Amino acid sequence: MTATTHPSSHSPGYRVLNPATGTLVEKFSTISDAALQEAITTADRAFHTWRQVPITERARIVARIGQLFTDRRDALAAIITEEMGKRRSEAIGEARFCTEIFNYYAEEGPTLAADQPIKALNGASAKIQKLPVGPLLGIMPWNYPYYQVARFAAPNLVLGNTIILKHAENCPRSARAIEQLMEDAGLPTGVYTNVYASHEQIETIIADPRIQGISLTGSERAGAAVAEIAGRNLKKVVLELGGSDPYIILDSNDVKASARAALETRMSNAGQSCDSNKRIIVMDTIYNEFVAEVTTQAAALVPGNPALDEPGTFPPLSSEPAATGLLSQIEDAVSKGAVLHTGGVRFDGPGSFVHPAVLTGITAGMRAYREELFGPAAVIYKVASDEEAIALANDTDYGLGAAVFSTNEQRARAVAQQLHSGMAAINTAQADGAEMPFGGIKRSGYGRELGPLGMDEFVNKRLFYVAS
């Protein structure tokens, strides 16, 4: 669920700028170098005590964190609605999903982290231990301010690692709210620390020998920059970057319903989700009806206040740069021959609103063919065979998720098996759930979060051997 977090020499700093109104609400100061060093020192000290707390006790505190996300869902939702324009219902849903994630690791974590016996051929005793590694740095984006933190923090807190969290610069209030929630749940000082760090200070944190790993969700540019710094310092990195997921519809018993479902998926979080259906690939036999229905539905949407969350409305994008960036990609496509059926223009009023666009006729010479469109733009392709659908779906630098729809499950399975992606779903947009691993291949990054694999990234899988 990627968002742009790349370094910029023109960064406005930490602030709340309401994207629905364009109003600057509050500014926050960047942490001083001295305070940052103290934060790292405190996280390192806390690790040596936190790791000694029994895992069942760590899990109990993690469960309490999860409960607080639900208890405080209304207040938490209001924060991110103002910060990045998320619809109120989606914001509440995000807080509740965090509860699911923390509960999953509280319940399953002790078992997932248990020793794994090895059958030694010579009769000796051997096992693999899963041990915490130390303080970790999390660099999180703005598009899912709570969920992204939850899927990184929950498994690592159960494991016994400590966390320094650098959130997106337009989410300072939600970052502060998470830290307060962690403290209120009973985490000891230093186990979870929020820092309003600058891009230059991120490099300092990564280079510090006490930091044992970095998890970043963000843009390709941010991922490449962080991975380069981490590589120089021999630090492990988990990267969840961009996506341009194929959403293949081979056939349908109800084409209009399929079209409405595709648009609803694309409009989730105002299209600002890395695993959104950014390339909708439709069989030629149903293509015309499908495009017509998506266009009708998209054209009927009007701008709305995300805090009111009224039916038939769409929210703003997270920021002015997000809006202008998407419009630039749309304008490039249209100038080179793409068909814009509806939308793709600014709302005549305050805020970062872009009318949902429906595009067809995208070809390889257009930016929209290769780049990720991070906003309300439904790009629809026509294909004449399953083989053509597979080839088009795989013709991308990304490899996050994929979805295949058909009334014939075996046909859908055959197509999905040939897609190059970290995740594949049949007859549903995504396999959502705390227990479902999330991650991609190619330029979508590497490593996995959520599910049992979420506890395997920042862990010392130590062989413990006792000779016979």
ROZA-975740 format. One record per residue (C-alpha): x, y, z. Coordinates in steps of 0.02 Angstrom, whole numbers, plus 50000, padded with zeros to 5 digits. Layout:
<recs>
XYZ...
</recs>
This chain:
<recs>
500005000050000501305011449941501445030049957502815041949906504045044850048505595049149949506875061850009506685079449946507735094949969506105104849964505245095350103503975106250195504315097150358503075088950476501375097250464499515094050451498815101450290497005096650266496865090550085494985093350082495155111950116496975116150081497095123350258498715122150357498185115750527499775112950627501675111950610502865100750706504705102850741505985090350677506915081050814508625087950862510175077550829510485076051016508705070151051508835057750908510415050150982509535048751149508065039951064509235027150986510125024551152508475022151243507865009751112509474999851127509384999451317507554994551311507944980051195509054971651323507634971451450506154969251331506914953651254506984945751429505124948351459504244931651430503464930851257501764927351333501874943751428502434953151273500954945551181499774951251319500344969251297500204967751108498404961851129498064977151236498764988151096497554980050977496074983251090496525001551106496465003650917494634998550922494255008051083494945024151007494385021150828493325036950815494685048550875496005039550773494915040450617494635059150637496515062050641496915053550475495365060350389496055077750423497865073050387497705063950222495875064550172495325046650207493455043750209492825041950387492145024350360493805018650286494765026950427493745017850558493965001750461495845004350461495895006250649494874990350670496034980850551497484985850663496574977150806496464961550699498334962250661498894964850841497694951250900498364939050771500154940950830499644941051012498764924450988499884915850859501544924350895502154913151036501854897750929502624905450774504174910350874504354893350959505924882850939505934871150789506734854350827507904846950697508124828350679510014826450694510694811550598511994807550731510764807550875511294824650943510044837651001509744851950880508444865550857508184882250772507834896350892506934912150838507734926350934507514945250924508904955050840508784972450919508164989950880507324992050710506915007350606505215008450523504945021350385503085022450352501975031050221500435041950231499145031650136498755019650280499455028750431498945015550560498884999250461500635000950390501355003450564500324989150637500944976050515502754980850549502634983750737501504969550796502594954450752504204962950803503544968250973503024950351007504734944250951505594955951073506314968850955506174987450991505595000250864506035017850810504665024150695504885037950566503175041950494502705052050340502885070750360501035074050330500515061750468501275069050627499685068250730499325050050691501155045950725501005054150896499345045350929500105028350894501545031651013500335037151149499275021651120500805010451137501285018851300499515017551369499484999051328500964996251443502494995851330504055000551429504955016651384506025014751229505174999351159504225010151034504815027750994504115040050868505375052150794505035067050681506665064250588507305073250434507875063850280509675067250328509365060250501508655044250427510365040650357511105043450529509885030950606510225017750475512105019550494512055017950684512775000950732511414998450862510054997950727509854980150663508594981850523507494993550423505744991550355505135004050226503485005850138503555019250006504065023849831505365015249724506475030449742506365029749931506665011049931508205012449822508925026449928508645017350093509255000650024510855008949963511225016450133510775000250220511884990450102513385001350141513064997850325512654979250304510884980950370509414970150320507964979250236506164974550200505424984850059503594986550008503594998049858502505001849709501244991249619500264990849457499194975749490498264966949349496414963649379495904951349244494074948249201493944933249086492044932249087490564937149194488744932249221488384950449265489524962549173488814978249253489024971149428490824966249385491134983949322490434991849479491484980349588493054984649490492745003349509492345001549694494004992549717494935005749618494145019949718494595012649887495695025049982495475036849833496495024749728498015027349840498415009249877499894999749810498894983849781497444992549697496824986249528497794998749425497704988649263495964981549229496114968749090494454963649012494024950548881493404957948718491724949048728491194959648877492364974648857491164987648783489804984748911491084984649051491885001249000490185009448978489635004549153491265009949237491135026649146489325029149198489715025349380491295036049387490465050849302489085050949432490285053549578490475071049651491755078549772491315076549955491945080050129492835064050185492315067450364490475066750313490755051550201489155053950101488625041049969489025045449789490515056349835492385054649818493715061449937495245072049896496945065049860498165066250004499045081949943499235094449803500785085649733499795069349728498425077749627499565086649505500625071149481499125060349434498455073649315500145074649229500105055949195498325057049127498745071949017500245062748947499165047848901497815058348817499105068348719499765052048647498085045048594497265037448747495385039548768494805048648925492985043448947492655053949101493555063349240495395066949250495125085249291495245096049446493755101049549493425119649539493625123249723494785120949873495655104749910496575091349812495085083849722495275075149554493725068449467493895049549446494585045649274494215031249156495555028249025495675016148879496875014648734498425015148843499965009748744501785006348785502365023848738501325032048875501885035149054500285026949117500825010349039502385008749145502115020249293501025017549444499465028449442499205032549626497465039749628495685038149559496075032549381495335016649309496405010549163495514997249060496324986048930495484974648801496164957248764495564943248650496264927848736496884921148902498654920948831498544939348784497894943448958499364934349039500644942848928499924960148963499784956849150501614951649159502244966249052502664977249202504144981449310503064978349463502534962049543501454964849695499714957449679498564950749544496744945449531495844934349405493954933149386492984919649293491434909049311492594894449275493734892549425494924880749335495154893349196495514907049323496754895749414497674891949253497874910449214498344915349392499694901949400500614910749258500614928249333502234935449401501714942649569501984940849755500124937949782498734931049673496864930049708495444921749614493704929249607494134942549736495184958249726496374953749868496604940850002496434952550150496764946950328498054947950465498514929850430498854932850244500674937050199500884953150100502314957549983502954957549806504344953949682505304963949552505184982749582503784980349708505104976149838505594961149941505174953250106503474949350179502334956650311500804949350398500404931050425501704918550484503014925950366502874942650456503834935350603505244928550495506054944650435506914952750583507354937250683508944927750723508594910050665509954902850774510504884750768510654877850944511614861450944512084849851086513244835551043512764818151100
</recs>
